[in-house]
Amino acid sequence: MKRAIKVIVILLISLIIFYLLNKLLMPKYMTDLVEGSMISQYYDEEKNHEVIFIGDCEVYANFSPMVLYQEKGISSYVRGSSQQMIWQSYYILKETLKYETPKVVVFNVNSMRYDEPVSEAYNRLTLDKMKWSPEKIEMIKTSMREEESMLSYIFPILRYHDRFDKLTQEDFTYLFNEKKNTYQGFLINKEIKPLENVPTVKKLANYKFADIDYEYLQKILDLCNENNIKLLLIKAPSVYPHWYEEYDEQIEEFAQKNNINFINFLDKVEEIGIDYKQDTYDRGLHLNLTGATKLSKYFANYLKENYTLTDYRQNSEVNKIYQEKLEQYNKDIV
Amino acid sequence: MKNKGIIIAIVVVVAILAVGSFLKFGNSKQETETIETNTTTQQESAKEVYQFKAEDKTVDLGVEFASLNMPKENEYSEIESCAFEGMDKEYTYDHYMIATYPDGDKDKVKTVYFLDEEAQTTEGVKMGDTYEKMVAVYGENYQKSDDQYTYEKGKTQLIFLIEDNVISQIEYNYVTD
C-alpha cells in the first residue's frame, strides 16, 4: 500500500514538473510578438458584444471597438490574429458562439487569397494560446503544415525545447497570468511610417479563390444563418498585398448571391479621409491609431445605419464597464 | 523488490521526458539531413542556375543584393510583414524590378520581375513573344499551372505567364526554404 502511494506521489510530481516545463517554455507573447496573445484575451472579457470581428491583422490593427462605443454605443470585440486563415476564422467564430451570440459578424475577406497556411510561425500566433476545445483540435488539424504535429501543440515542450537558454524575465512573470495588451482585440500603434511607393502589382496566373476558401466562407455564412446573425464582409483599406479587381468581383458575386453586405474600404479611402502619409505605421499595410480612429468612426456610422444595434451608452451596467476601459484607452492614445 | 515501485515510477517519468528528447533528436536529425541535402543541391546546381543579365550586370538569384553593386534605382519600396520583423524590399529600374528577402541581417535577391518589353531574358526572350518562341529557346520541360509556365534549374526558376499565346509576364525567382 505504502509502495503504491509512493509511486502515485512520484508520478504526480513528475507530471506537475512536466506541466510546468511546458508552461514555462511556451512563449508568453506579452512584450514581444504580442499578436500571439490576442486570441486568449477574449476569454476574460464580459460577453456582451453585438458585433464580432474575425479575420487577420487587417481587423485588429484597423478597427477600434473603443471608437465604435464612443461614437454609437456599439459593443464589439475583435477576434483577429496575424495571418488568420479563413478556416481559423471559422473555428474562432464557432468557439465564440459558445460564449455569446452577436447580432453582426464582420469578416475581413483578405484571407480568401490563401489556400494554405503561410507559415508554422503564424499558425502558432493564432493557436498557441487558444483554449483547448473541439474547435481548437479541428483548427489545428486544418491548419497544420507538413512539418507540424498535433503532439507539439498538446506538449509545447516538443516545439519550444530550444527556448531553455532563451528564457527571459517575461517567461516567469507571466507564467500563470497575462496582461492585456489590446482594447477589445484592437492593437494600438501610434507610429507613423508613410507610404512612399506602392509595391509592384504582379499579374497572377489564376485569380480564382480556392475551393477550400469558398468552403469555409460558406461555413461561416451557414453558422451565422443558423444563429440568426448577420454576416458582413469587408476588405480593410490595406494598400498591400494588392487586392485585385478579380478578387473583388468574386466577393461581390458571393455577397449578392447570398444577400449579404460587402464593403471594400479601399474604395472609400477618400470618403473616410485616410491619408497614407499620416495614417499608417508600416507604409500602407496597417493603419495606425489616427487611421484606425478615422476608419472606426466611419464604420460606426455604417453599422448603426444598416443594422439594429443597441446603444449601450444607455445601459448603466455595460456603460460602466466601457467607461472604465475608455478612461484607460484615452490615456493610452495620447 | 522494495524499490520496484519507485523504479517503475522513475521509468515512466523518464519515458515521458524521453519523448521530448527523442522527437528533438528526430527533428535535429531531419534538420541535419535537410542542411546536407541543401548544401549538396547548391553545389550540384551552382553551375546550373538561371541568371539575369542587364546591360553590364549579371544578377545572380539568392545572393546578397548589396554585392551586385546595382546603380541607383528609380523607385524603392519596403514591404513589411504582418507580425514578424524583417521586410521584403523592391528596387525598380527602367525595365525590371528586383525584389529581395531578409536573410539574417542581409537582403538577398528573391525575384527579378520584368516591367516591359524592353527587358529580356539572358537567352533573348521578352514580353510580347509567343509560346512557340519560349519553347524554341527553353524547351518543353516546364511545369504548367493555369497560364503559368515554370522552368527550374537548381533553386532558381524562370517563370512565364502566357495569355492568348503571348508572353505577358516574365519573372526570375529564387526558391527559399
Interface residues (C-beta under 8 A of the other chain):
Chain A: R3 A4 K6 V7 I10 L11 S14 L15 F18 L33 E35 G36 D56 C57 S82 Q83 A121 Y122 L125 L151 S152 F155 I157 L158 H161 E196 N197 V198 P199 T200 K202 K203 A205 N206 Y240 D282 R283 L285
Chain B: K2 K4 G5 I6 I8 A9 I10 V12 V13 I16 L17 V19 G20 L23 K24 E75 Y76 S77 E78 I79 E80 C82 A83 F84 E90 T92 M97 A99 Y113 L115 S145 D146 D147 Q148 L161 S168 Q169 E171
